[in-house]
Amino acid sequence: MFKRSDDAAAVFEPEDLELEWRECLVPIEAFELAVDRSSFLSALPSDHRDNTLRYQSVHDWVKDAGGIAPALQESPLLCFLYEGKLLLDDGWHRLGVAHYEYGARDLRALCAIGLPSMGGD
């Protein structure tokens, strides 16, 4: 299950970020994306116009990098695996560009795996 970055920020404290990150190839289905680009942009935090501008700037950056693979090599998605859920901490617009513009089926990400208990003792 995919959650927004706002949800990830609400779950993790700054000290939780001192984790070992592992490179993963994440299937696009794990992100449960909207059925089309417009719906995806509308579901993001902020307004549709702002998200469209950000999306376009990421698209330009990916184009300058020579495609989605080199762009994600330079700046991969950051994710947490927590309680069976995939939480995207960073990379909303890169995720959308990879899927809707480049038809990506899986994405390179850095994932924090095997998180310590978040309940606190």
All heavy atoms as an XYZ file, in Angstrom:
954
protein
N       0.842     -1.186      0.000
C       0.000      0.000      0.000
C       0.880      1.239      0.000
O       1.890      1.302      0.679
C      -0.897     -0.016      1.233
C      -1.728      1.231      1.368
S      -2.672      1.202      2.906
C      -4.227      1.737      2.283
N       0.495      2.217     -0.780
C       1.276      3.456     -0.910
C       0.612      4.578     -0.125
O      -0.594      4.725     -0.147
C       1.349      3.826     -2.387
C       1.891      5.186     -2.648
C       3.212      5.457     -2.358
C       1.097      6.174     -3.162
C       3.730      6.713     -2.594
C       1.599      7.432     -3.396
C       2.914      7.696     -3.120
N       1.405      5.326      0.594
C       0.889      6.492      1.310
C       1.635      7.731      0.870
O       2.763      7.659      0.395
C       1.051      6.306      2.817
C       0.057      5.356      3.436
C       0.102      5.520      4.935
C      -1.055      4.785      5.579
N      -1.120      5.063      7.016
N       1.014      8.870      1.062
C       1.640     10.139      0.705
C       2.806     10.472      1.617
O       2.901      9.989      2.730
C       0.616     11.265      0.809
C      -0.514     11.133     -0.167
C      -1.460     12.291     -0.031
N      -2.567     12.117     -0.938
C      -3.562     12.983     -1.046
N      -3.599     14.042     -0.288
N      -4.526     12.767     -1.903
N       3.679     11.369      1.134
C       4.839     11.769      1.919
C       4.412     12.426      3.236
O       5.097     12.306      4.240
C       5.732     12.711      1.112
O       4.979     13.778      0.597
N       3.265     13.102      3.251
C       2.775     13.705      4.494
C       2.562     12.631      5.556
O       2.851     12.830      6.722
C       1.432     14.425      4.266
C       1.611     15.725      3.492
O       2.763     16.121      3.254
O       0.587     16.337      3.131
N       2.052     11.466      5.140
C       1.822     10.368      6.071
C       3.142      9.829      6.609
O       3.259      9.505      7.772
C       1.047      9.243      5.382
C      -0.357      9.681      4.976
O      -0.901     10.585      5.628
O      -0.890      9.126      4.014
N       4.135      9.724      5.730
C       5.441      9.240      6.170
C       6.034     10.189      7.197
O       6.581      9.764      8.209
C       6.381      9.093      4.982
N       5.903     11.480      6.955
C       6.441     12.469      7.890
C       5.756     12.382      9.242
O       6.372     12.635     10.277
C       6.284     13.876      7.301
N       4.481     12.009      9.266
C       3.748     11.905     10.527
C       4.151     10.658     11.312
O       4.041     10.630     12.530
C       2.244     11.882     10.258
N       4.653      9.623     10.623
C       4.988      8.362     11.273
C       6.399      8.365     11.849
O       6.650      7.814     12.905
C       4.835      7.188     10.266
C       5.423      5.904     10.827
C       3.371      6.992      9.915
N       7.336      9.017     11.145
C       8.741      8.897     11.516
C       9.265     10.141     12.216
O       9.001     11.258     11.805
C       9.589      8.615     10.276
C       9.255      7.295      9.650
C       8.419      7.228      8.553
C       9.740      6.125     10.186
C       8.091      6.006      7.989
C       9.412      4.904      9.637
C       8.593      4.843      8.531
N      10.041      9.908     13.274
C      10.751     10.971     13.978
C      12.124     11.137     13.333
O      12.626     10.210     12.698
C      10.915     10.590     15.461
C       9.605     10.411     16.191
C       8.821     11.713     16.304
O       9.453     12.786     16.337
O       7.584     11.659     16.329
N      12.773     12.315     13.502
C      14.092     12.519     12.879
C      15.106     11.424     13.219
O      15.875     11.003     12.371
C      14.537     13.871     13.440
C      13.261     14.581     13.747
C      12.289     13.503     14.178
N      15.080     10.911     14.465
C      16.056      9.874     14.823
C      15.813      8.567     14.076
O      16.698      7.744     13.937
C      16.085      9.614     16.336
C      14.749      9.192     16.922
C      13.917     10.364     17.435
O      14.184     11.509     17.007
O      13.018     10.133     18.245
N      14.595      8.369     13.575
C      14.288      7.165     12.807
C      14.991      7.160     11.453
O      15.068      6.136     10.792
C      12.785      7.025     12.581
C      12.012      6.889     13.875
O      12.543      6.245     14.802
O      10.908      7.427     13.963
N      15.462      8.320     11.021
C      16.075      8.422      9.702
C      17.524      7.943      9.714
O      18.155      7.872      8.674
C      15.989      9.857      9.184
C      14.562     10.397      9.085
C      14.567     11.807      8.542
C      13.687      9.508      8.227
N      18.074      7.647     10.894
C      19.424      7.096     10.992
C      19.352      5.587     10.743
O      19.567      4.784     11.638
C      20.017      7.397     12.370
C      20.194      8.872     12.654
C      21.166      9.539     11.699
O      22.180      8.911     11.352
O      20.897     10.675     11.285
N      19.019      5.226      9.521
C      18.784      3.829      9.171
C      19.684      3.425      8.017
O      20.204      4.267      7.291
C      17.321      3.640      8.751
C      16.280      3.951      9.818
C      14.911      4.051      9.181
C      16.285      2.888     10.899
N      19.812      2.143      7.847
C      20.542      1.634      6.688
C      19.596      1.626      5.494
O      18.512      1.048      5.548
C      21.042      0.223      6.969
C      21.820     -0.358      5.807
C      22.344     -1.753      6.104
O      22.468     -2.088      7.294
O      22.600     -2.481      5.137
N      20.014      2.294      4.415
C      19.196      2.349      3.212
C      19.676      1.286      2.249
O      20.875      1.106      2.064
C      19.307      3.732      2.567
C      18.714      4.801      3.402
C      19.335      5.506      4.383
C      17.376      5.271      3.360
N      18.467      6.397      4.953
C      17.262      6.276      4.346
C      16.266      4.948      2.590
C      16.067      6.957      4.570
C      15.082      5.633      2.805
C      14.993      6.622      3.783
N      18.750      0.578      1.633
C      19.099     -0.456      0.668
C      18.485     -0.127     -0.678
O      17.349      0.308     -0.751
C      18.593     -1.816      1.148
C      19.198     -2.217      2.473
C      18.711     -3.565      2.907
N      19.051     -3.807      4.301
C      18.620     -4.836      5.004
N      17.830     -5.715      4.446
N      18.978     -4.976      6.249
N      19.254     -0.373     -1.713
C      18.738     -0.131     -3.056
C      17.753     -1.231     -3.429
O      18.024     -2.408     -3.232
C      19.888     -0.100     -4.050
C      19.458      0.297     -5.438
C      20.641      0.453     -6.385
O      21.725      0.818     -5.909
O      20.446      0.217     -7.577
N      16.595     -0.837     -3.943
C      15.547     -1.784     -4.315
C      15.001     -1.431     -5.685
O      15.030     -0.276     -6.092
C      14.386     -1.739     -3.324
S      14.831     -2.102     -1.625
N      14.485     -2.422     -6.356
C      13.724     -2.207     -7.583
C      12.273     -2.450     -7.203
O      11.883     -3.575     -6.897
C      14.186     -3.168     -8.674
C      13.964     -2.718    -10.107
C      14.656     -1.391    -10.379
C      14.468     -3.770    -11.074
N      11.487     -1.393     -7.173
C      10.114     -1.472     -6.671
C       9.137     -1.529     -7.838
O       9.160     -0.654     -8.709
C       9.788     -0.244     -5.786
C       8.383     -0.343     -5.237
C      10.801     -0.111     -4.655
N       8.260     -2.536     -7.885
C       7.258     -2.598     -8.954
C       6.319     -1.398     -8.871
O       5.927     -0.986     -7.780
C       6.493     -3.892     -8.693
C       7.161     -4.571     -7.564
C       8.134     -3.629     -6.939
N       5.961     -0.849    -10.010
C       5.125      0.352    -10.049
C       3.776      0.112     -9.368
O       3.201      1.031     -8.775
C       4.955      0.841    -11.509
C       4.572      2.323    -11.543
C       3.970      0.006    -12.273
C       5.698      3.265    -11.261
N       3.281     -1.123     -9.386
C       1.983     -1.425     -8.772
C       1.990     -1.156     -7.264
O       0.946     -0.898     -6.667
C       1.586     -2.895     -9.001
C       1.362     -3.277    -10.444
C       2.663     -3.619    -11.169
O       3.647     -4.040    -10.520
O       2.707     -3.430    -12.390
N       3.158     -1.234     -6.646
C       3.251     -1.032     -5.193
C       2.853      0.385     -4.792
O       2.498      0.634     -3.650
C       4.671     -1.325     -4.712
N       2.893      1.311     -5.738
C       2.577      2.705     -5.439
C       1.105      3.054     -5.609
O       0.693      4.149     -5.269
C       3.438      3.632     -6.310
C       4.903      3.537     -6.010
C       5.744      2.821     -6.835
C       5.434      4.158     -4.899
C       7.100      2.727     -6.563
C       6.787      4.065     -4.614
C       7.618      3.351     -5.447
N       0.309      2.122     -6.144
C      -1.131      2.344     -6.307
C      -1.439      3.728     -6.890
O      -2.150      4.535     -6.304
C      -1.854      2.158     -4.972
C      -1.724      0.748     -4.414
C      -2.448      0.550     -3.098
O      -3.090      1.494     -2.597
O      -2.365     -0.566     -2.559
N      -0.901      3.999     -8.058
C      -1.052      5.312     -8.674
C      -2.464      5.532     -9.208
O      -3.195      4.590     -9.478
C      -0.067      5.463     -9.833
C       1.405      5.427     -9.439
C       2.276      5.486    -10.677
C       1.739      6.570     -8.510
N      -2.810      6.810     -9.377
C      -4.083      7.168     -9.993
C      -4.100      6.662    -11.437
O      -3.055      6.448    -12.040
C      -4.270      8.686     -9.956
N      -5.302      6.500    -11.980
C      -5.424      5.899    -13.312
C      -4.897      6.780    -14.429
O      -4.534      6.286    -15.481
C      -6.892      5.513    -13.622
C      -7.343      4.397    -12.709
C      -7.815      6.710    -13.502
N      -4.827      8.078    -14.221
C      -4.288      8.948    -15.257
C      -3.477     10.081    -14.624
O      -3.519     10.313    -13.424
C      -5.380      9.492    -16.170
C      -6.433     10.287    -15.422
O      -6.073     11.138    -14.578
O      -7.627     10.067    -15.674
N      -2.737     10.761    -15.474
C      -1.816     11.814    -15.030
C      -2.544     12.937    -14.302
O      -2.097     13.419    -13.260
C      -1.073     12.359    -16.252
C      -0.086     13.449    -15.979
C       0.606     13.830    -17.294
N       1.520     14.922    -17.126
C       1.201     16.195    -17.292
N      -0.044     16.519    -17.602
N       2.091     17.146    -17.136
N      -3.684     13.371    -14.826
C      -4.436     14.468    -14.217
C      -4.926     14.098    -12.816
O      -4.837     14.899    -11.881
C      -5.613     14.859    -15.110
O      -6.309     15.932    -14.546
N      -5.431     12.874    -12.657
C      -5.880     12.416    -11.344
C      -4.719     12.339    -10.372
O      -4.843     12.670     -9.191
C      -6.541     11.051    -11.450
O      -7.675     11.119    -12.259
N      -3.569     11.874    -10.871
C      -2.369     11.798    -10.050
C      -1.991     13.187     -9.524
O      -1.753     13.370     -8.333
C      -1.225     11.211    -10.886
C       0.125     11.277    -10.229
C       0.489     10.338     -9.267
C       1.047     12.252    -10.575
C       1.748     10.386     -8.671
C       2.298     12.307     -9.979
C       2.648     11.369     -9.031
N      -1.970     14.180    -10.411
C      -1.595     15.539    -10.012
C      -2.620     16.146     -9.065
O      -2.269     16.872     -8.140
C      -1.418     16.421    -11.247
C      -0.233     16.062    -12.143
C      -0.269     16.868    -13.433
C       1.080     16.261    -11.422
N      -3.888     15.832     -9.264
C      -4.940     16.367     -8.391
C      -4.862     15.779     -6.982
O      -5.265     16.416     -6.013
C      -6.316     16.073     -8.984
O      -6.474     16.748    -10.205
N      -4.349     14.549     -6.875
C      -4.283     13.880     -5.570
C      -3.087     14.325     -4.734
O      -3.020     14.038     -3.543
C      -4.219     12.366     -5.775
N      -2.148     15.022     -5.343
C      -0.955     15.458     -4.619
C      -1.270     16.621     -3.688
O      -2.209     17.374     -3.921
C       0.126     15.892     -5.609
C       0.698     14.802     -6.504
C       1.634     15.406     -7.530
C       1.428     13.763     -5.687
N      -0.456     16.804     -2.628
C      -0.613     17.990     -1.785
C      -0.430     19.258     -2.637
O       0.248     19.213     -3.652
C       0.530     17.854     -0.771
C       0.883     16.413     -0.777
C       0.604     15.919     -2.165
N      -1.009     20.349     -2.232
C      -0.969     21.629     -2.949
C      -2.007     21.605     -4.073
O      -2.829     20.700     -4.153
C       0.435     21.913     -3.488
O       0.539     23.241     -3.922
N      -1.966     22.614     -4.952
C      -2.998     22.680     -5.990
C      -2.519     22.086     -7.317
O      -1.338     21.858     -7.526
C      -3.499     24.112     -6.178
C      -2.410     25.059     -6.664
O      -1.673     24.686     -7.592
O      -2.302     26.163     -6.114
N      -3.470     21.825     -8.188
C      -3.197     21.154     -9.449
C      -2.213     21.941    -10.308
O      -1.289     21.366    -10.904
C      -4.508     20.927    -10.211
C      -4.369     20.023    -11.393
N      -3.961     20.465    -12.622
C      -4.557     18.685    -11.519
C      -3.915     19.450    -13.465
N      -4.282     18.357    -12.819
N      -2.365     23.260    -10.371
C      -1.472     24.087    -11.194
C      -0.034     23.998    -10.701
O       0.908     23.823    -11.466
C      -1.951     25.538    -11.195
C      -1.091     26.453    -12.046
C      -1.608     27.903    -12.004
N      -0.733     28.770    -12.730
C       0.401     29.283    -12.246
N       0.790     28.984    -11.019
N       1.154     30.078    -12.974
N       0.136     24.116     -9.374
C       1.466     24.034     -8.774
C       2.097     22.679     -9.061
O       3.275     22.584     -9.411
C       1.348     24.276     -7.265
C       2.687     24.345     -6.571
O       3.612     24.959     -7.129
O       2.812     23.777     -5.477
N       1.309     21.619     -8.924
C       1.827     20.277     -9.177
C       2.167     20.061    -10.640
O       3.136     19.375    -10.961
C       0.830     19.221     -8.702
C       0.871     19.058     -7.204
O       1.937     18.953     -6.615
N      -0.276     19.055     -6.566
N       1.386     20.658    -11.542
C       1.678     20.541    -12.969
C       3.017     21.192    -13.288
O       3.827     20.643    -14.043
C       0.550     21.178    -13.813
O      -0.671     20.499    -13.529
C       0.840     21.080    -15.295
N       3.282     22.367    -12.686
C       4.558     23.046    -12.906
C       5.726     22.226    -12.367
O       6.766     22.104    -13.014
C       4.543     24.431    -12.247
C       3.592     25.452    -12.875
C       3.539     26.734    -12.029
C       4.026     25.779    -14.301
N       5.566     21.652    -11.183
C       6.624     20.812    -10.613
C       6.853     19.565    -11.463
O       7.987     19.162    -11.707
C       6.257     20.390     -9.188
C       6.315     21.520     -8.195
C       6.008     21.010     -6.809
N       5.813     22.113     -5.889
C       5.409     21.968     -4.641
N       5.132     20.775     -4.174
N       5.260     23.005     -3.856
N       5.764     18.970    -11.887
C       5.823     17.777    -12.732
C       6.595     18.094    -14.010
O       7.453     17.324    -14.439
C       4.396     17.350    -13.043
C       4.230     16.028    -13.751
C       3.946     14.868    -13.032
C       4.301     15.934    -15.130
C       3.754     13.653    -13.665
C       4.107     14.726    -15.774
C       3.828     13.595    -15.042
O       3.637     12.400    -15.673
N       6.292     19.244    -14.622
C       6.976     19.624    -15.859
C       8.462     19.868    -15.616
O       9.299     19.482    -16.424
C       6.335     20.881    -16.459
C       6.934     21.292    -17.797
C       6.796     20.207    -18.855
O       5.735     19.626    -19.019
N       7.878     19.914    -19.557
N       8.811     20.478    -14.486
C      10.221     20.729    -14.210
C      10.975     19.417    -13.994
O      12.122     19.272    -14.417
C      10.398     21.668    -13.017
O      10.227     21.004    -11.800
N      10.326     18.426    -13.358
C      10.943     17.106    -13.197
C      11.085     16.445    -14.571
O      12.115     15.839    -14.868
C      10.121     16.210    -12.244
C      10.622     14.773    -12.277
C      10.180     16.758    -10.823
N      10.078     16.585    -15.404
C      10.136     16.017    -16.761
C      11.333     16.596    -17.511
O      12.081     15.861    -18.172
C       8.836     16.320    -17.512
C       8.781     15.707    -18.869
N       9.272     16.345    -19.990
C       8.326     14.506    -19.303
C       9.101     15.580    -21.041
N       8.531     14.453    -20.651
N      11.548     17.910    -17.418
C      12.681     18.552    -18.078
C      14.006     18.040    -17.520
O      14.964     17.807    -18.262
C      12.606     20.075    -17.920
C      11.422     20.674    -18.662
O      10.865     20.002    -19.562
O      11.037     21.808    -18.329
N      14.058     17.848    -16.191
C      15.273     17.356    -15.547
C      15.586     15.931    -15.998
O      16.739     15.604    -16.290
C      15.081     17.425    -14.026
C      16.139     16.734    -13.238
C      17.444     17.122    -13.116
C      15.996     15.541    -12.475
N      18.112     16.229    -12.305
C      17.253     15.253    -11.906
C      14.917     14.689    -12.215
C      17.456     14.149    -11.086
C      15.126     13.591    -11.393
C      16.378     13.336    -10.845
N      14.558     15.086    -16.101
C      14.746     13.709    -16.570
C      15.239     13.719    -18.019
O      16.147     12.965    -18.385
C      13.440     12.896    -16.434
C      13.555     11.549    -17.147
C      13.090     12.682    -14.968
N      14.669     14.600    -18.831
C      15.083     14.710    -20.229
C      16.554     15.119    -20.308
O      17.335     14.547    -21.071
C      14.198     15.738    -20.944
C      14.455     15.863    -22.420
C      13.485     16.842    -23.052
C      13.809     17.073    -24.509
N      12.934     18.074    -25.114
N      16.958     16.096    -19.497
C      18.346     16.551    -19.478
C      19.304     15.457    -18.994
O      20.457     15.401    -19.414
C      18.511     17.789    -18.588
C      17.838     19.023    -19.174
O      17.524     19.016    -20.382
O      17.619     19.990    -18.419
N      18.805     14.595    -18.089
C      19.631     13.501    -17.554
C      19.795     12.363    -18.559
O      20.619     11.480    -18.362
C      19.021     12.962    -16.262
N      18.983     12.388    -19.623
C      19.086     11.342    -20.633
C      18.123     10.197    -20.437
O      18.309      9.113    -20.970
N      17.066     10.425    -19.645
C      16.058      9.391    -19.425
C      15.832      9.133    -17.953
O      16.555      9.638    -17.091
N      14.804      8.343    -17.678
C      14.414      8.105    -16.294
C      15.459      7.280    -15.542
O      15.711      7.517    -14.356
C      13.008      7.448    -16.213
C      12.483      7.473    -14.778
C      13.008      6.044    -16.787
C      12.258      8.841    -14.206
N      16.103      6.320    -16.193
C      17.088      5.479    -15.495
C      18.268      6.296    -14.967
O      18.596      6.215    -13.777
C      17.557      4.338    -16.388
N      18.916      7.125    -15.805
C      20.018      7.931    -15.267
C      19.548      8.967    -14.240
O      20.267      9.266    -13.280
C      20.612      8.633    -16.490
C      19.957      8.085    -17.688
C      18.801      7.231    -17.260
N      18.339      9.492    -14.427
C      17.817     10.484    -13.473
C      17.602      9.849    -12.103
O      17.957     10.436    -11.075
C      16.511     11.086    -13.993
N      17.045      8.631    -12.074
C      16.829      7.953    -10.798
C      18.131      7.428    -10.207
O      18.245      7.256     -8.992
C      15.822      6.818    -10.958
C      14.371      7.280    -11.123
C      13.476      6.092    -11.445
C      13.875      7.993     -9.885
N      19.124      7.187    -11.049
C      20.441      6.815    -10.536
C      21.021      7.995     -9.746
O      21.615      7.823     -8.686
C      21.367      6.442    -11.699
C      22.762      6.027    -11.286
C      22.785      4.690    -10.582
O      21.938      3.840    -10.839
N      23.739      4.500     -9.700
N      20.801      9.196    -10.280
C      21.300     10.413     -9.630
C      20.488     10.761     -8.385
O      21.031     11.210     -7.377
C      21.226     11.571    -10.634
C      21.681     12.902    -10.088
C      21.527     14.020    -11.108
O      21.648     13.736    -12.325
O      21.289     15.165    -10.685
N      19.184     10.578     -8.454
C      18.306     10.954     -7.343
C      17.162      9.953     -7.226
O      16.076     10.179     -7.732
C      17.766     12.369     -7.583
O      17.012     12.808     -6.500
N      17.398      8.827     -6.543
C      16.367      7.782     -6.452
C      15.222      8.177     -5.536
O      15.330      9.109     -4.741
C      17.134      6.590     -5.862
C      18.233      7.216     -5.084
C      18.617      8.459     -5.836
N      14.116      7.466     -5.667
C      13.013      7.635     -4.731
C      13.457      7.163     -3.352
O      14.243      6.225     -3.235
C      11.806      6.802     -5.178
C      11.259      7.041     -6.577
C      10.088      6.101     -6.832
C      10.831      8.473     -6.759
N      12.967      7.810     -2.312
C      13.252      7.397     -0.940
C      11.980      6.833     -0.335
O      10.945      7.495     -0.334
C      13.745      8.582     -0.109
C      15.018      9.269     -0.598
C      15.378     10.421      0.329
C      16.169      8.290     -0.707
N      12.046      5.601      0.159
C      10.865      4.926      0.676
C      11.157      4.281      2.027
O      12.307      3.992      2.362
C      10.424      3.811     -0.276
S      10.070      4.337     -1.955
N      10.101      4.064      2.777
C      10.158      3.273      3.993
C       9.242      2.070      3.828
O       8.143      2.209      3.299
C       9.659      4.071      5.207
C      10.492      5.267      5.551
C      10.078      6.539      5.171
C      11.669      5.132      6.261
C      10.837      7.642      5.490
C      12.424      6.236      6.585
C      12.019      7.504      6.206
N       9.692      0.911      4.283
C       8.813     -0.248      4.383
C       8.434     -0.359      5.847
O       9.289     -0.561      6.707
C       9.528     -1.518      3.913
C       9.913     -1.541      2.442
C      10.639     -2.838      2.114
C       8.708     -1.366      1.538
N       7.150     -0.162      6.128
C       6.696     -0.093      7.513
C       5.336     -0.765      7.658
O       4.391     -0.391      6.976
C       6.618      1.374      7.950
C       6.087      1.580      9.341
C       6.776      1.098     10.445
C       4.889      2.241      9.538
C       6.284      1.289     11.725
C       4.388      2.444     10.811
C       5.097      1.962     11.902
O       4.609      2.147     13.169
N       5.274     -1.774      8.514
C       4.025     -2.503      8.765
C       3.355     -2.955      7.467
O       2.157     -2.796      7.278
C       3.076     -1.664      9.612
C       3.598     -1.419     11.021
C       2.598     -0.688     11.906
O       1.587     -0.165     11.384
O       2.842     -0.641     13.115
N       4.149     -3.478      6.558
C       3.628     -3.995      5.298
C       3.214     -2.934      4.297
O       2.623     -3.247      3.271
N       3.531     -1.687      4.580
C       3.148     -0.597      3.686
C       4.404      0.070      3.126
O       5.430      0.127      3.790
C       2.316      0.444      4.429
C       1.005     -0.102      4.949
C       0.286      0.934      5.774
C      -1.002      0.360      6.368
N      -1.672      1.312      7.258
N       4.287      0.552      1.919
C       5.369      1.292      1.291
C       5.057      2.778      1.440
O       4.060      3.266      0.919
C       5.468      0.915     -0.192
C       6.590      1.576     -0.974
C       7.951      1.119     -0.467
C       6.457      1.255     -2.452
N       5.890      3.493      2.188
C       5.688      4.922      2.399
C       6.719      5.681      1.576
O       7.919      5.490      1.752
C       5.854      5.275      3.882
C       5.008      4.488      4.883
C       5.307      4.969      6.292
C       3.531      4.634      4.570
N       6.256      6.521      0.693
C       7.160      7.313     -0.137
C       7.502      8.595      0.603
O       6.635      9.433      0.853
C       6.503      7.624     -1.484
C       7.361      8.396     -2.477
C       8.562      7.573     -2.908
C       6.535      8.777     -3.695
N       8.771      8.746      0.963
C       9.203      9.933      1.699
C       9.538     11.075      0.754
O       9.374     12.227      1.089
C      10.412      9.591      2.568
C      10.865     10.775      3.402
O      10.054     11.261      4.207
O      12.006     11.225      3.223
N      10.038     10.742     -0.421
C      10.448     11.778     -1.364
C      10.338     11.226     -2.786
O      10.700     10.080     -3.024
C      11.889     12.204     -1.071
C      12.375     13.269     -2.036
O      11.651     14.253     -2.242
O      13.467     13.098     -2.594
N       9.837     12.022     -3.699
C       9.841     11.617     -5.099
C       8.490     11.560     -5.785
O       8.337     10.912     -6.811
N       7.489     12.258     -5.241
C       6.145     12.257     -5.848
C       6.157     12.531     -7.339
O       5.594     11.791     -8.126
C       5.279     13.327     -5.176
C       4.570     12.872     -3.959
C       5.029     12.905     -2.674
C       3.259     12.312     -3.899
N       4.079     12.409     -1.826
C       2.986     12.044     -2.541
C       2.289     12.017     -4.854
C       1.780     11.496     -2.121
C       1.095     11.475     -4.436
C       0.844     11.224     -3.079
N       6.797     13.630     -7.731
C       6.732     14.043     -9.129
C       7.623     13.175    -10.004
O       7.276     12.875    -11.151
C       7.074     15.526     -9.251
C       6.061     16.390     -8.582
N       6.147     16.718     -7.244
C       4.915     16.954     -9.032
C       5.101     17.461     -6.909
N       4.333     17.611     -7.976
N       8.764     12.719     -9.469
C       9.601     11.783    -10.223
C       8.860     10.472    -10.472
O       8.959      9.878    -11.540
C      10.912     11.524     -9.467
C      11.881     12.687     -9.617
C      13.115     12.505     -8.768
N      12.789     12.758     -7.375
C      13.352     12.147     -6.344
N      14.258     11.223     -6.537
N      13.011     12.454     -5.121
N       8.102     10.037     -9.469
C       7.282      8.830     -9.618
C       6.277      9.001    -10.755
O       6.146      8.132    -11.620
C       6.555      8.552     -8.305
C       5.536      7.419     -8.290
C       6.216      6.085     -8.543
C       4.796      7.402     -6.964
N       5.581     10.130    -10.768
C       4.585     10.382    -11.814
C       5.188     10.478    -13.196
O       4.657      9.908    -14.159
N       6.305     11.183    -13.310
C       6.975     11.308    -14.606
C       7.429      9.936    -15.099
O       7.233      9.586    -16.264
C       8.174     12.290    -14.514
C       9.074     12.170    -15.732
C       7.662     13.722    -14.378
N       8.016      9.153    -14.209
C       8.494      7.818    -14.601
C       7.352      6.963    -15.135
O       7.490      6.281    -16.155
C       9.154      7.133    -13.407
N       6.216      7.024    -14.453
C       5.090      6.175    -14.848
C       4.333      6.707    -16.059
O       4.129      5.990    -17.042
C       4.135      6.016    -13.669
C       2.965      5.133    -13.971
N       3.109      3.793    -14.310
C       1.637      5.383    -13.993
C       1.912      3.270    -14.519
N       1.010      4.204    -14.337
N       3.895      7.966    -15.983
C       3.008      8.505    -17.021
C       3.734      8.953    -18.281
O       3.178      8.910    -19.364
C       2.159      9.641    -16.457
C       1.225      9.168    -15.377
C       1.412      9.550    -14.054
C       0.165      8.305    -15.660
C       0.565      9.097    -13.049
C      -0.678      7.849    -14.666
C      -0.475      8.249    -13.362
O      -1.296      7.790    -12.374
N       4.970      9.405    -18.139
C       5.697      9.887    -19.319
C       6.618      8.824    -19.917
O       6.845      8.807    -21.116
C       6.524     11.123    -18.966
C       5.730     12.274    -18.367
C       4.747     12.905    -19.346
O       4.997     12.857    -20.561
O       3.738     13.449    -18.874
N       7.168      7.956    -19.065
C       8.145      6.984    -19.545
C       7.666      5.543    -19.459
O       8.379      4.631    -19.853
C       9.474      7.139    -18.784
C      10.167      8.430    -19.123
C       9.908      9.589    -18.393
C      11.060      8.500    -20.184
C      10.533     10.786    -18.707
C      11.689      9.692    -20.511
C      11.420     10.831    -19.774
O      12.036     12.022    -20.091
N       6.461      5.329    -18.923
C       5.903      3.983    -18.859
C       6.704      3.013    -18.011
O       6.732      1.820    -18.294
N       7.345      3.510    -16.974
C       8.174      2.659    -16.109
C       7.316      1.573    -15.448
O       6.213      1.852    -14.993
C       8.864      3.503    -15.052
N       7.840      0.370    -15.399
C       7.152     -0.738    -14.738
C       7.717     -1.009    -13.358
O       7.074     -1.609    -12.517
C       7.262     -1.996    -15.584
C       6.541     -1.792    -16.906
C       6.206     -3.092    -17.563
N       5.367     -2.809    -18.718
C       5.294     -3.587    -19.765
N       6.006     -4.683    -19.808
N       4.503     -3.279    -20.758
N       8.964     -0.597    -13.153
C       9.545     -0.653    -11.819
C      10.531      0.502    -11.686
O      10.988      1.049    -12.689
C      10.225     -2.002    -11.538
C      11.109     -2.474    -12.673
O      11.879     -1.655    -13.202
O      11.040     -3.641    -13.022
N      10.789      0.888    -10.468
C      11.607      2.066    -10.225
C      12.698      1.785     -9.217
O      12.482      1.066     -8.238
C      10.740      3.209     -9.687
C       9.698      3.772    -10.641
C       8.826      4.789     -9.921
C      10.364      4.428    -11.836
N      13.860      2.363     -9.442
C      14.941      2.268     -8.473
C      14.610      3.168     -7.295
O      14.253      4.322     -7.451
C      16.249      2.705     -9.116
C      17.433      2.636     -8.175
C      18.729      3.014     -8.893
N      19.808      3.077     -7.933
C      20.123      4.168     -7.254
N      19.441      5.277     -7.420
N      21.137      4.161     -6.402
N      14.727      2.608     -6.114
C      14.454      3.377     -4.902
C      15.452      2.994     -3.823
O      16.070      1.929     -3.885
C      13.035      3.100     -4.416
N      15.616      3.876     -2.865
C      16.359      3.547     -1.660
C      15.326      3.337     -0.569
O      14.525      4.219     -0.286
C      17.322      4.680     -1.281
C      18.499      4.887     -2.225
C      19.351      6.059     -1.741
C      19.357      3.635     -2.331
N      15.334      2.155      0.025
C      14.337      1.812      1.029
C      14.996      1.550      2.376
O      16.039      0.897      2.444
C      13.558      0.562      0.624
S      12.484      0.793     -0.796
N      14.376      2.058      3.428
C      14.772      1.709      4.786
C      13.998      0.456      5.147
O      12.772      0.475      5.166
C      14.455      2.839      5.737
N      14.720     -0.635      5.388
C      14.084     -1.929      5.613
C      14.397     -2.412      7.027
O      15.476     -2.157      7.546
C      14.586     -2.962      4.582
C      14.262     -2.454      3.172
C      13.958     -4.328      4.816
C      14.813     -3.312      2.067
N      13.452     -3.143      7.631
C      13.667     -3.675      8.963
C      13.729     -2.583     10.002
O      14.661     -2.503     10.807
N      12.705     -1.731      9.996
C      12.683     -0.595     10.920
C      12.555     -1.055     12.364
O      11.905     -2.061     12.650
C      11.491      0.319     10.589
C      11.573      1.010      9.233
C      10.280      1.734      8.947
C      12.728      1.975      9.204
N      13.145     -0.300     13.290
C      12.962     -0.619     14.703
C      11.512     -0.363     15.117
O      10.765      0.297     14.396
C      13.899      0.369     15.405
C      14.054      1.483     14.439
C      13.953      0.872     13.073
N      11.120     -0.884     16.251
C       9.759     -0.656     16.746
C       9.503      0.835     16.882
O      10.330      1.580     17.377
C       9.588     -1.324     18.111
O       8.378     -0.901     18.685
N       8.337      1.273     16.404
C       8.012      2.692     16.451
C       7.197      3.034     17.683
O       6.827      4.181     17.897
C       7.234      3.088     15.180
C       7.908      2.689     13.884
S       9.556      3.322     13.705
C       9.205      5.018     13.318
N       6.899      2.022     18.526
C       6.057      2.271     19.707
C       6.781      2.984     20.819
O       6.196      3.732     21.568
N       8.051      2.777     20.935
C       8.829      3.450     21.959
C       8.827      2.704     23.279
O       7.785      2.363     23.806
N      10.021      2.380     23.750
C      10.139      1.825     25.082
C      11.271      2.493     25.804
O      11.738      3.491     25.370
C      10.365      0.309     25.084
C      11.178     -0.242     23.921
O      12.070      0.461     23.394
O      10.920     -1.372     23.551
